[in-house]
């Protein structure tokens, strides 16, 4: 089963620019925890297990509840508050729970 995590970061950009930057900047970081970008909405990015073979393995990741959402909200005093939350495989949990893993590609700081 998937294990939950939550990470909070701060970015200096406004929410729209932070989201646009994150869509491409988080590609490698998300891939390293077994996820890929599947949904873009105003103020939120959605990630699901990446496509892989054998197909049965990918299906297992979906059924176990692996996913991640990245939310962007205006922070008081300017900038953006970024919240990454979701669930990943137990083996990827230490990496997914590490704020520096996400902050580095975004140029953000842990909050």
C-alpha positions in Angstrom: 0.0 0.0 0.0 1.0 3.6 -0.6 2.3 5.7 2.3 1.2 9.4 2.7 3.4 12.4 2.8 3.0 16.2 2.9 5.6 19.0 2.2 5.2 22.8 2.3 7.4 25.2 0.4 7.6 28.9 -0.3 8.3 30.5 -3.7 8.9 34.1 -4.5 6.8 34.0 -7.8 3.1 34.7 -7.9 0.9 31.6 -7.9 0.4 31.5 -11.7 4.1 31.8 -12.5 5.0 29.3 -9.8 2.6 26.7 -11.2 3.9 27.2 -14.8 7.5 26.8 -13.5 6.6 23.7 -11.4 4.9 21.9 -14.3 8.3 21.5 -16.0 10.7 21.8 -13.1 9.1 18.9 -11.1 9.2 16.4 -14.0 12.4 14.7 -13.0 11.7 14.9 -9.2 8.3 13.3 -9.7 9.7 10.6 -12.0 12.2 9.6 -9.2 9.3 8.8 -6.9 7.4 7.0 -9.6 4.9 9.7 -10.7 4.1 11.8 -13.8 2.1 14.9 -14.4 -1.5 14.0 -15.5 -3.7 16.9 -14.6 -3.4 20.7 -14.7 -6.0 22.9 -13.2 -6.0 26.5 -11.9 -3.9 26.4 -8.7 -3.2 22.7 -8.8 -1.2 20.0 -10.6 -2.0 16.3 -10.3 0.4 13.4 -10.6 -0.3 9.7 -11.0 1.9 6.6 -11.4 4.1 6.7 -14.6 3.4 4.4 -17.5 5.6 1.4 -17.3 5.9 -2.2 -18.3 4.8 -4.8 -17.2 1.4 -3.2 -17.3 0.4 -5.2 -14.2 3.0 -3.4 -12.2 1.6 0.0 -13.2 -1.9 -1.2 -12.4 -0.7 -2.2 -8.9 0.6 1.3 -8.3 -2.7 2.8 -9.4 -4.8 0.5 -7.2 -2.6 1.0 -4.2 -3.5 4.7 -4.2 -0.2 6.3 -5.4 -0.8 10.0 -6.4 0.3 13.5 -5.6 -1.3 16.9 -5.8 0.7 20.2 -5.8 -1.4 23.2 -4.7 -0.4 26.9 -5.2 -1.9 29.6 -3.0 -0.9 33.3 -2.6 1.1 33.7 0.5 0.7 36.6 2.9 3.3 39.2 2.1 3.7 38.1 -1.5 5.0 35.0 -3.2 3.4 31.6 -3.2 2.8 28.9 -0.7 3.2 25.5 -2.4 1.8 22.3 -0.8 2.8 18.9 -2.1 0.7 16.0 -0.7 -0.1 12.5 -1.6 1.0 8.9 -1.3 3.8 6.9 -2.9 5.3 3.4 -2.6 7.0 2.8 0.7 10.4 2.6 -0.9 10.0 6.1 -2.4 8.6 7.7 0.9 11.9 9.0 2.3 12.6 10.8 -1.0 9.0 12.1 -1.4 9.0 13.4 2.2 12.3 15.3 1.8 11.5 19.0 1.3 14.9 19.5 -0.4 14.0 17.0 -3.1 11.2 19.3 -4.2 12.6 22.7 -3.3 15.8 22.4 -5.3 14.2 22.1 -8.8 11.7 24.8 -7.9 14.2 27.2 -6.5 11.9 27.3 -3.4 12.6 27.2 0.3 11.0 24.8 2.9 8.4 26.5 5.1 
